[in-house]
Amino acid sequence: MALPKGARSSALRGLTNPYDSTTGESATLTAHHDGKFRELIDRLRDKWTLLVCAVLDDKPTRRARFTELQRSIGVSQAMLTATLRSLERDGLLRRSVYAEVPPRVEYELTLLGQQFMQPVRDLLTLLEVNWASIKDARESFDRRSAARRNPTEPTASGC
């Protein structure tokens, strides 16, 4: 369903950053196309990144040890290490090493990581609230697609 002419721009207005300090302009939804945000957007859409952030966000202290993260997520040591390093590099989590025997290392969401999780939680809530509609749309699409592959069967929509 297409949005009315003025609705699209008002819908996108809610997805802009009011001010981009590097250019003095508003950042738009399509700002990632210039490569400025591309690497970070690619990383944030990675399933391991979201799972690590979600596990940390669910903790009362927003911190966990490496093995606790690995058990919770079910990810290989190498992939978890790479994901944690990327998140630390981007400022979404902090790594703390404690001088103990054996050494203890904990990871915690930074303020930026906590801010990142807010729209993720909002998106999950939106999906949960609208899941019945999404499921209906998928089933309707699948029926239409099957009818196109096998045109001898009648369809409800007449397609």
N, C-alpha and C positions, 0 to 999 in steps of 0.2 A: 504494500500500500504506500503510495507516494504521499509525502507531506505537502500541505498547501504551500503556495509560493513563499509567503513570509515566514512560515513556521520553521523551515529548515534553518534559516539564518538565526532565528531566535533559539532554536534547539542547540545549535553549534556555539552560540554565545556562552552557554553554560559550560562549554568544554574548552574555554580559553583561559589562559593565564592572564590576569589583568595587566601584567607588565613584565617584559623581558628586559632585564638590566643590561644585557649585552648589546641590544639593538635599540632599546628605547621604544619598542613596539610590542603590541599584544602578541602572544604566542597562540597560534591556532592549532586546530586538530591536525592539520596537514603539515605542521612544522617539521615533522620527522622526515619528510621527503628530501629535505636539503642535506641530510646526513648528520645534522647537528645532534639529533636525539636517536638516530637509527640504532646504534649499538646498544644503548640502554633499553630501548623499547624491545629489541629482539631478546635481550636478556630477561626482561620482566615478563615476557610471554612464555618463557621456558617453564615447563612444569616443575622442575626441581626448585627453581627460584621461588615460585609461589608456595610450594609445599614447605620449604624451609622457613619462609617468612610467616606462613600460617601457623606452623608448629610453635615458633617463637612467640607469635602474637597471642596464642592460646595459653601460654604459661603465665602464671600470676606475676612473675618477676621479668617476663619477656627474655629469659636467658635459659640456655641449656648447654650441656656438654656435647662434644662431638658424637660419642657413642649413643647418647640419648636421641640425638637428631637422626642418626643413622638407623636406629631401631624403629623410631616412630615413622620414618618415611619409607624405609626399605630400599635405600639407594646404595650403590657401590661406594667404597671408600674414595676412589679416585674422582668420581663424579661429585660427591659431596664436598670434597676438598676444593675442587675447581669452582663449584657454586659458591661456597663460603668465601673464597678469595675474591671472586667477582663482586659479591655483595659488600664485602669490606672495602674494596677499592672504590665502589660507587657511594660509600657512606651510608648504606642501609643497615649495616650491622657493625658491631665492634667485637673484636677478639681480645680476650683478656687471658693472660698466662700467669699462673700462680706458682711461686717457687715452693713447690711441695714435692714429696717423693711418694708415689710417682707424680710427675707434673700434671697439673690440672689446667685445662683450657676450657673456657666458656665463651659462648657466643651470645650476644644480646642485640635486640633491635635498637637502633639509635632513634632519636626523635624523628629523623627523616624516614626511617623504616616504619615507624609507627604511623606517620602521616601517609605513607604509601599504602598501608593496609586499610585505611579508612575507605577509599573508593573501591578497594577489592571487596571489603565486607558489604558495601552498598550494592555492588554488582551481584554478589551472591544472594543478597536479600531480594533484589529485583528478579533474579532467576527463580528463586524459590516461590515468590508471590505469583509469578506468571508461568510457572511450570506447566500447568494444565493447558494453557493456551499454546505454549511452545510444542507440547506433545501433540495436541490436536493439529497444529499446522504441519508438523512433521508427517503425521499419519495421512493427512490430506494430500500432501505433496507426494508421498510414497504411492498412494492410490493413483494419482494422476500420472505419475511416472510409469507405473506398471501398465496403466491403460494405454499409454503411448507406445510401449514396447509390444503390447498385445492388443491391437485396435479392434479385435472382434468382440471383446467384452464390453457391454454398455457401462457408461460412467454416469455418476450422479450429476456432474457439472456439464455434461454434454461436450466435453473436450475431446 
